[in-house]
């Protein structure tokens, strides 16, 4: 397996990307890691020693977080993100990982790597934490702000294949994010999508309300990118607020500090459950190659976990499975 990493994308680039790549190369010696970016910046970070299964591919340009995505990909053809995408398209890499500009990565997936035939809109599919630690795969959470019913059906299909191939889940349950659980609830988009998914062979459990997602009443949550991204940001904000409030409350007095010490193992478990670093990256499903999107502020462990996820997806022949399933529809 050959995995390209956009070493210049993200808040902590290139140091976190390089360190994560080093850890991944050392743990999985059967995987070849290609660090893509400015060689003059990357090479000094490898001064302590470069494993035989790690190489640097020079790219002279970098896409910034605030650049207009499509223009950036078209104009900066030698950017680390575009070069990594070409490695996937041309078969020099089996997957790519980036913590850079999400919109630009979406554009790279469409314009550089290309869509899977039959898929109209790729979807960003991160894992959302649940009480039982199994998690819910949610898509789309931000790749496309608008969607048609057919797109939501394709998200449901791709999500089901991902959970089967990557997570080993048999007959995963598909839920449709809505304002109520009744079959005829929602807007025109969700009503039409409900009918399409219900008529398919997928294990559809119907509409799901946002308040129930963390209880894992479905394994795949389907929604359009606008609604999904708002839900995700709301949950992230709520989680951050609760953790910050707990820390302040437990620091108020000697008694609360003692209570905090007693509860520390449970609190650490809660923080770990809500930590994006544990999940590593979210796949961009629907493009003709494996693309993994890391959180913008990913550290070395998040990058290493992204490589782990990419390895599992490649071993499960994810892209081939999606392609064959879609072509048979």
Order of alpha helices (4+ residues) and beta strands (2+ residues): beta-alpha-beta-alpha-beta-alpha-alpha-beta-alpha-beta-beta-beta-alpha-beta-alpha-beta-beta-alpha-alpha-alpha-beta-beta-alpha-alpha
